[in-house]
Amino acid sequence: MALYATAASVLAGVESRRGSIKGLVYASSFQNVKQLYALVCETQRYSAVLDAVIASAGLLRAEKKLRPHLAKVLVYELLLGKGFRGGGGRWKPLLDRHQARLKAELARLKVQRRVSRNEDLLQVGSRPGTASQVPRFVRVNTLKTSLDDAVDYFKRQGFSYQGRASSLEDARALRGRCFLLDPLLPELLVFPAQTDLHDHPLYRAGHLILQDKASCLPAALLAPPPGAHVIDACAAPGNKTSHLAALLKNQGKIFAFDLDAGRLASMATLLARAGVSCCELAEEDFLAVSPSDQRYRRVQYILLDPSCSGSGMPARQLEEPGAGTPSKARLQALAGFQQRALRHALTFPSLQRLVYSTCSLCQEENEDVVCDALQQNPGTFRLAPVLPSWPHRGLGTFPGAEHCLRASPETTLTGGFFVAVLERVEVPSSVPQAEAAPEPTPSAAPRSKRRRQAVAPGAQPRTQQKGKR
């Protein structure tokens, strides 16, 4: 079948570092891009396992015309996938001759590694690096359900709840269908690495948000109370926005900005599924938003998660070789934008607390940007000391940088991330208190065609206009 030959070609290109999976898939002429992408991703995920089985079964020695990458795709389909599609074409008879030996070698590998399921082979040293050891974090969306109800649902499905984790080692040791409650974030569940919940009914219904623990820190540390007005400056794809709405209990207002119309449209769908109703989306450059606009006079909280190199994202490190080392020119361009965005955010007159975050490991996008902002606002804002027990702190490039947080698969068992919390040194006397009068959920129509409210599930949005996690 053309599917297997094309998948083998894409896999060879990825492993020889000619490009990313997504880039090579879209560059191919194969029509069913989604099917091809899924097959290549899964084959690469099990790459080390497949290499071991193919070698011990002697498949390439017996079939000298069979190329290694095609063999890997075919053996994945035979042993780990859903079986040969379309009958398998001319490849099925070839694999049938070796089926018994291949299955026997897979069974032997499981015995050697003391596991019973195929996916458990990924958790015993066969993965490419620490990035793929990061657990599956699942945030319970409290706008639609409760932690207890979500835990009970998983228990009824045969999962084993282990209670609250006491250390990173508890999460690292997770296997099979066991799961934990994160020790820091109260609505975050922790499942074994590689657990796939994309087809889970609670995820599809918006009751669960698949979100890395480090990515949950910005909203949790901003901690706006119900009734507050918040700006999410570079909002798409929307996971942090939905987290903010949950913290607000849909009371108050979120002004969410993003320039990418396509991402904003996807975000509107995500927020609707999550039950968010306190958010106004705007297809607008945050740098062009006027701090003196009366709409933002009550904004005391800003979350700024700008476009970045993405060098800390585990999925990107696995999919795009070399993604962890952006060029100097790209870093300079990104850092310039990040500095302008942070300086601009700090000019909002009622601002009390701001979280700056990136999924980058680079000092130029992290400590250097924060240091620049503090130097531009001497005596006005300071770094708030947060999470003193967090093990990975900011680089000591300026006094107080230890108040920043870093994250990585090695030190915190999360994706690579950076978070800084800035707070105003003195509270202006004219600032209204957000807690005093929580607003009802806004229901008015958007102010213009470029603004819209997030809608509840089942409702139709008024408009269909069209770096990050």
C-alpha positions as CSV (number, residue, x, y, z in Angstrom):
1,M,0.0,0.0,0.0
2,A,1.1,3.6,-0.7
3,L,0.4,4.4,3.0
4,Y,3.2,2.1,4.2
5,A,5.8,3.2,1.6
6,T,5.1,6.9,2.3
7,A,5.2,6.4,6.1
8,A,8.6,4.6,5.7
9,S,9.9,7.6,3.6
10,V,8.7,10.1,6.2
11,L,10.2,8.1,9.0
12,A,13.5,7.9,7.3
13,G,13.5,11.7,6.7
14,V,12.8,12.3,10.4
15,E,15.5,9.9,11.7
16,S,18.0,11.4,9.3
17,R,17.0,14.9,10.5
18,R,15.8,16.2,7.2
19,G,12.7,17.7,8.9
20,S,9.9,17.2,11.4
21,I,7.1,14.6,11.1
22,K,4.5,17.2,10.4
23,G,6.6,19.0,7.8
24,L,7.5,15.8,5.9
25,V,3.9,14.5,6.1
26,Y,2.4,17.7,4.6
27,A,5.2,17.7,1.9
28,S,4.2,14.2,0.8
29,S,1.5,13.7,-1.8
30,F,-0.4,11.2,0.3
31,Q,-4.1,12.2,0.5
32,N,-5.0,11.1,4.1
33,V,-2.6,13.3,6.0
34,K,-4.1,12.5,9.4
35,Q,-3.8,8.7,8.9
36,L,-0.2,9.1,7.7
37,Y,0.8,11.4,10.6
38,A,-0.7,9.1,13.2
39,L,1.1,6.0,11.8
40,V,4.5,7.7,11.6
41,C,4.2,9.2,15.1
42,E,3.2,5.8,16.6
43,T,6.0,4.0,14.7
44,Q,8.6,6.5,15.9
45,R,7.3,6.3,19.5
46,Y,7.9,2.5,19.5
47,S,11.1,2.8,17.4
48,A,13.5,1.3,20.0
49,V,11.1,-1.6,20.7
50,L,10.6,-2.3,17.0
51,D,14.3,-2.2,16.3
52,A,14.9,-4.8,19.1
53,V,12.1,-7.1,17.8
54,I,13.2,-6.9,14.2
55,A,16.8,-7.6,15.0
56,S,16.1,-10.5,17.3
57,A,13.7,-12.1,14.7
58,G,16.3,-11.7,12.0
59,L,13.7,-10.1,9.6
60,L,16.1,-8.0,7.6
61,R,18.6,-10.8,7.2
62,A,15.8,-13.0,5.8
63,E,14.2,-10.4,3.6
64,K,17.2,-8.6,2.1
65,K,15.1,-6.4,-0.2
66,L,13.1,-5.0,2.7
67,R,14.3,-1.6,3.8
68,P,14.7,-0.9,7.5
69,H,12.2,1.9,7.8
70,L,9.5,0.1,5.8
71,A,10.1,-3.0,8.0
72,K,9.6,-0.9,11.1
73,V,6.3,0.5,9.8
74,L,5.0,-2.9,8.8
75,V,6.0,-4.6,12.0
76,Y,4.3,-1.8,14.0
77,E,1.1,-2.5,12.1
78,L,1.4,-6.2,12.6
79,L,2.3,-6.3,16.3
80,L,1.2,-3.0,17.8
81,G,-1.2,-1.3,15.4
82,K,-4.7,-2.1,14.3
83,G,-3.7,-4.7,11.7
84,F,-2.9,-4.2,8.0
85,R,-5.2,-1.6,6.3
86,G,-6.8,-2.5,3.0
87,G,-5.6,-6.1,3.4
88,G,-2.0,-5.1,3.5
89,G,-1.4,-5.5,-0.2
90,R,1.8,-7.3,-1.2
91,W,3.3,-6.8,2.2
92,K,1.0,-9.1,4.1
93,P,2.3,-12.4,2.6
94,L,5.8,-11.3,3.4
95,L,5.0,-10.5,7.1
96,D,2.9,-13.6,7.4
97,R,6.0,-15.7,6.8
98,H,7.6,-14.1,9.9
99,Q,4.6,-13.4,12.0
100,A,5.1,-16.2,14.5
101,R,8.7,-15.4,15.1
102,L,8.1,-11.7,15.4
103,K,5.3,-12.3,18.0
104,A,7.5,-14.6,19.9
105,E,10.3,-12.1,20.1
106,L,7.9,-9.4,21.3
107,A,6.7,-11.7,24.0
108,R,10.3,-12.5,25.0
109,L,11.1,-8.8,25.2
110,K,8.1,-8.3,27.6
111,V,9.4,-11.2,29.8
112,Q,12.9,-9.7,29.9
113,R,11.6,-6.3,30.9
114,R,9.0,-7.7,33.3
115,V,6.0,-6.0,31.7
116,S,2.7,-7.3,30.4
117,R,1.4,-4.6,28.0
118,N,2.9,-3.2,24.9
119,E,2.8,0.4,26.2
120,D,4.7,-0.6,29.3
121,L,7.7,-1.3,27.1
122,L,7.9,2.4,26.6
123,Q,8.5,2.9,30.3
124,V,11.5,0.6,30.8
125,G,14.4,2.4,29.1
126,S,13.3,2.0,25.5
127,R,12.4,5.7,25.0
128,P,14.7,8.2,23.3
129,G,15.2,10.5,26.3
130,T,14.0,12.2,29.4
131,A,11.4,14.3,27.5
132,S,9.3,11.2,26.9
133,Q,9.4,10.2,30.6
134,V,7.2,13.2,31.5
135,P,3.9,11.9,33.1
136,R,0.5,12.6,31.5
137,F,-0.9,15.5,33.5
138,V,-4.7,16.0,33.4
139,R,-6.3,19.1,34.9
140,V,-9.9,18.6,36.1
141,N,-12.1,21.4,34.7
142,T,-14.0,22.6,37.8
143,L,-16.4,24.6,35.6
144,K,-17.9,21.3,34.6
145,T,-17.1,18.7,37.2
146,S,-15.3,18.2,40.5
147,L,-12.1,16.4,41.4
148,D,-14.0,13.7,43.4
149,D,-16.3,13.0,40.5
150,A,-13.5,12.7,38.0
151,V,-11.5,10.4,40.3
152,D,-14.6,8.2,40.8
153,Y,-15.2,8.0,37.1
154,F,-11.6,6.7,36.5
155,K,-12.0,4.2,39.3
156,R,-15.1,2.8,37.8
157,Q,-13.2,2.4,34.5
158,G,-10.7,0.2,36.3
159,F,-8.0,2.7,37.1
160,S,-6.3,2.5,40.5
161,Y,-6.2,5.8,42.5
162,Q,-3.1,6.1,44.6
163,G,-4.0,9.3,46.5
164,R,-1.9,12.4,46.7
165,A,1.7,12.1,45.6
166,S,4.4,12.8,48.2
167,S,7.3,13.2,45.9
168,L,8.5,13.2,42.2
169,E,9.5,9.6,42.7
170,D,5.8,8.7,43.2
171,A,5.0,10.1,39.8
172,R,8.1,8.6,38.2
173,A,7.1,5.1,39.4
174,L,3.6,5.2,38.0
175,R,2.8,2.2,35.8
176,G,-0.2,0.7,34.0
177,R,-3.6,2.1,35.1
178,C,-2.5,3.8,38.3
179,F,-2.9,7.5,38.8
180,L,-2.2,10.1,41.5
181,L,-3.2,13.6,42.7
182,D,-0.5,16.2,42.2
183,P,1.0,17.4,45.5
184,L,1.0,21.0,44.5
185,L,-1.9,21.8,42.2
186,P,-5.2,20.7,43.7
187,E,-7.1,19.8,40.5
188,L,-4.2,18.1,38.7
189,L,-4.2,14.3,38.1
190,V,-1.0,12.4,37.2
191,F,-1.0,9.3,35.0
192,P,1.9,7.2,33.6
193,A,3.9,8.6,30.8
194,Q,2.4,7.9,27.3
195,T,-1.1,7.5,28.7
196,D,-3.4,8.5,25.8
197,L,-6.7,10.1,27.0
198,H,-7.6,12.0,23.8
199,D,-10.6,9.6,23.2
200,H,-11.7,9.6,26.8
201,P,-15.3,10.7,27.2
202,L,-14.5,13.2,29.9
203,Y,-11.9,14.8,27.7
204,R,-14.3,15.0,24.8
205,A,-16.9,16.6,27.0
206,G,-14.6,19.2,28.3
207,H,-14.4,17.9,31.9
208,L,-10.7,17.2,31.5
209,I,-8.0,19.4,30.1
210,L,-4.8,17.6,28.9
211,Q,-2.2,20.2,30.1
212,D,1.4,19.8,31.4
213,K,1.9,20.7,35.0
214,A,4.4,23.4,34.2
215,S,1.8,25.0,31.8
216,C,-0.7,25.1,34.7
217,L,1.6,27.2,36.9
218,P,1.0,30.6,35.2
219,A,-2.7,30.7,36.0
220,A,-2.3,29.1,39.4
221,L,0.3,31.6,40.4
222,L,-1.6,34.6,39.0
223,A,-4.5,33.4,41.2
224,P,-7.2,36.0,40.2
225,P,-10.1,35.9,42.6
226,P,-13.7,35.5,41.4
227,G,-14.9,38.9,40.1
228,A,-11.5,40.1,38.9
229,H,-10.7,41.5,35.5
230,V,-7.9,39.7,33.8
231,I,-6.0,40.1,30.5
232,D,-4.6,37.0,28.8
233,A,-2.2,38.9,26.4
234,C,-1.2,36.1,24.0
235,A,-4.0,33.7,24.6
236,A,-4.2,31.0,21.9
237,P,-4.5,28.0,22.1
238,G,-6.5,28.6,25.2
239,N,-5.6,26.1,27.9
240,K,-4.4,28.8,30.3
241,T,-7.4,30.9,29.5
242,S,-9.8,28.1,30.5
243,H,-7.7,27.6,33.7
244,L,-8.1,31.3,34.5
245,A,-11.9,31.0,33.9
246,A,-12.0,28.1,36.3
247,L,-10.2,30.1,39.0
248,L,-12.6,33.0,38.4
249,K,-15.6,30.5,38.6
250,N,-16.8,32.3,35.4
251,Q,-17.3,35.5,37.5
252,G,-15.5,38.6,36.4
253,K,-14.0,39.1,32.9
254,I,-11.1,37.8,30.8
255,F,-9.9,39.9,27.9
256,A,-8.0,37.4,25.6
257,F,-6.0,38.6,22.7
258,D,-4.3,36.8,19.8
259,L,-3.3,37.9,16.3
260,D,-3.7,34.5,14.6
261,A,-7.3,34.2,13.4
262,G,-7.2,30.5,12.9
263,R,-5.8,29.8,16.4
264,L,-8.4,32.1,17.8
265,A,-11.2,30.2,16.1
266,S,-9.9,26.9,17.5
267,M,-9.6,28.6,20.9
268,A,-13.3,29.6,20.8
269,T,-14.2,26.0,20.3
270,L,-12.0,24.9,23.1
271,L,-13.5,27.5,25.5
272,A,-17.0,26.6,24.6
273,R,-16.3,22.9,25.2
274,A,-14.8,23.8,28.6
275,G,-17.9,25.8,29.6
276,V,-16.1,29.2,29.7
277,S,-18.5,32.2,29.6
278,C,-16.6,35.1,31.1
279,C,-14.1,35.6,28.3
280,E,-14.1,38.1,25.4
281,L,-11.8,37.1,22.5
282,A,-10.2,39.7,20.3
283,E,-8.2,39.2,17.1
284,E,-5.9,42.0,18.1
285,D,-2.2,42.7,18.7
286,F,-1.8,43.1,22.5
287,L,0.9,45.8,21.8
288,A,-1.8,47.9,20.1
289,V,-4.2,47.7,23.1
290,S,-4.3,51.0,24.9
291,P,-3.8,50.8,28.7
292,S,-5.9,54.0,29.0
293,D,-9.0,52.3,27.4
294,Q,-11.8,52.5,30.0
295,R,-12.7,48.8,29.3
296,Y,-9.4,47.8,31.1
297,R,-9.6,50.2,34.0
298,R,-10.3,47.3,36.4
299,V,-7.6,45.0,35.1
300,Q,-5.5,44.0,38.0
301,Y,-4.1,40.7,36.7
302,I,-2.3,40.0,33.4
303,L,-1.0,36.7,32.1
304,L,1.7,37.1,29.5
305,D,2.8,33.9,27.8
306,P,4.2,35.3,24.5
307,S,5.4,33.5,21.4
308,C,8.7,31.8,22.2
309,S,11.2,29.3,20.7
310,G,9.4,26.4,22.3
311,S,12.8,24.9,23.2
312,G,11.4,23.4,26.4
313,M,8.4,21.5,24.9
314,P,9.0,17.7,25.1
315,A,6.8,16.9,22.1
316,R,8.7,19.3,20.0
317,Q,12.0,18.0,21.1
318,L,11.0,14.5,20.0
319,E,9.4,15.6,16.8
320,E,11.9,18.2,15.6
321,P,15.5,17.3,16.1
322,G,17.5,20.4,17.0
323,A,14.4,22.3,18.3
324,G,16.1,22.9,21.6
325,T,18.8,25.1,20.0
326,P,17.2,28.1,18.2
327,S,19.5,30.3,16.1
328,K,20.9,33.5,17.6
329,A,19.0,35.7,15.1
330,R,15.7,34.0,16.0
331,L,16.4,34.4,19.7
332,Q,17.1,38.1,19.3
333,A,13.9,38.6,17.4
334,L,11.8,36.7,19.9
335,A,13.4,38.4,22.9
336,G,12.8,41.8,21.4
337,F,9.1,41.1,21.0
338,Q,8.9,39.6,24.5
339,Q,10.6,42.6,26.1
340,R,8.1,45.0,24.3
341,A,5.1,42.9,25.4
342,L,6.2,42.8,29.0
343,R,7.0,46.5,29.2
344,H,3.6,47.3,27.6
345,A,1.8,45.0,30.1
346,L,3.3,46.8,33.0
347,T,1.9,50.2,31.9
348,F,-1.8,49.2,32.7
349,P,-2.6,51.6,35.5
350,S,-4.5,49.2,37.8
351,L,-2.2,46.3,37.4
352,Q,-1.3,44.6,40.6
353,R,0.1,41.2,39.6
354,L,1.5,39.8,36.4
355,V,2.8,36.4,35.4
356,Y,5.3,36.1,32.6
357,S,5.9,32.6,31.2
358,T,7.5,30.8,28.3
359,C,8.0,27.2,27.3
360,S,11.6,28.1,26.5
361,L,14.9,27.1,28.2
362,C,16.8,30.1,26.9
363,Q,18.1,32.8,29.2
364,E,17.5,35.4,26.5
365,E,13.8,34.7,26.5
366,N,13.5,34.4,30.3
367,E,15.7,36.0,32.9
368,D,17.0,38.6,30.5
369,V,13.5,39.7,29.6
370,V,12.4,40.0,33.2
371,C,15.6,41.8,34.2
372,D,15.0,44.4,31.4
373,A,11.4,45.0,32.6
374,L,12.5,45.5,36.2
375,Q,15.2,48.0,35.1
376,Q,12.6,49.9,33.1
377,N,10.3,50.1,36.2
378,P,12.6,50.7,39.1
379,G,10.8,50.7,42.4
380,T,7.4,50.1,40.8
381,F,7.4,46.3,40.4
382,R,9.3,43.5,42.0
383,L,9.6,39.7,41.7
384,A,7.3,38.0,44.0
385,P,8.8,35.1,46.0
386,V,6.7,32.1,45.0
387,L,6.8,28.3,45.7
388,P,9.9,28.3,47.9
389,S,10.1,24.5,47.8
390,W,10.1,24.4,44.0
391,P,13.5,22.7,43.2
392,H,14.5,24.5,40.0
393,R,15.0,28.3,40.3
394,G,15.9,31.0,37.8
395,L,19.5,31.5,36.7
396,G,21.4,33.9,39.0
397,T,21.9,36.5,36.3
398,F,20.6,39.4,38.4
399,P,19.7,40.0,42.1
400,G,16.3,38.3,42.9
401,A,16.4,36.0,39.9
402,E,16.1,33.1,42.3
403,H,12.4,34.1,42.7
404,C,11.8,32.9,39.1
405,L,10.9,29.3,38.5
406,R,12.3,27.0,35.9
407,A,11.1,23.5,35.0
408,S,12.5,20.6,33.0
409,P,11.9,16.8,32.6
410,E,15.0,16.1,34.6
411,T,14.4,18.4,37.7
412,T,10.6,18.7,37.9
413,L,9.3,15.8,35.7
414,T,7.5,18.3,33.5
415,G,8.1,20.1,30.2
416,G,10.7,22.8,30.0
417,F,9.2,26.1,31.3
418,F,9.9,29.4,32.9
419,V,7.7,31.5,35.1
420,A,8.1,34.9,36.8
421,V,5.6,36.6,39.0
422,L,5.8,40.4,39.1
423,E,3.8,42.4,41.6
424,R,3.4,46.1,42.2
425,V,5.3,47.5,45.1
426,E,2.7,50.0,46.2
427,V,-1.1,49.7,45.6
428,P,-2.5,52.8,43.9
429,S,-5.3,54.3,46.0
430,S,-7.6,54.6,43.0
431,V,-7.6,50.8,42.2
432,P,-11.0,49.2,42.7
433,Q,-11.1,46.0,44.7
434,A,-12.0,43.0,42.5
435,E,-13.4,41.0,45.5
436,A,-15.9,43.7,46.4
437,A,-18.4,43.1,43.7
438,P,-18.2,39.9,41.5
439,E,-19.8,40.6,38.2
440,P,-22.5,38.4,36.7
441,T,-21.5,36.5,33.6
442,P,-21.6,38.9,30.7
443,S,-24.1,38.1,28.0
444,A,-24.0,41.2,25.8
445,A,-23.1,40.8,22.1
446,P,-19.4,41.4,21.1
447,R,-18.4,45.1,20.7
448,S,-17.2,44.5,17.1
449,K,-16.8,41.8,14.6
450,R,-13.3,41.3,16.0
451,R,-14.5,40.7,19.5
452,R,-16.7,37.9,20.8
453,Q,-17.8,36.1,23.9
454,A,-16.9,32.5,24.6
455,V,-20.1,30.5,24.2
456,A,-21.5,27.7,26.2
457,P,-21.5,24.2,24.7
458,G,-24.3,23.7,22.2
459,A,-24.6,27.4,21.5
460,Q,-23.5,29.0,18.2
461,P,-20.8,31.7,18.3
462,R,-21.9,35.0,16.8
463,T,-18.9,35.1,14.5
464,Q,-16.7,32.5,12.9
465,Q,-13.6,34.6,12.2
466,K,-10.7,32.9,12.2
467,G,4.6,29.4,19.7
468,K,2.5,27.7,22.2
469,R,0.9,24.9,24.1
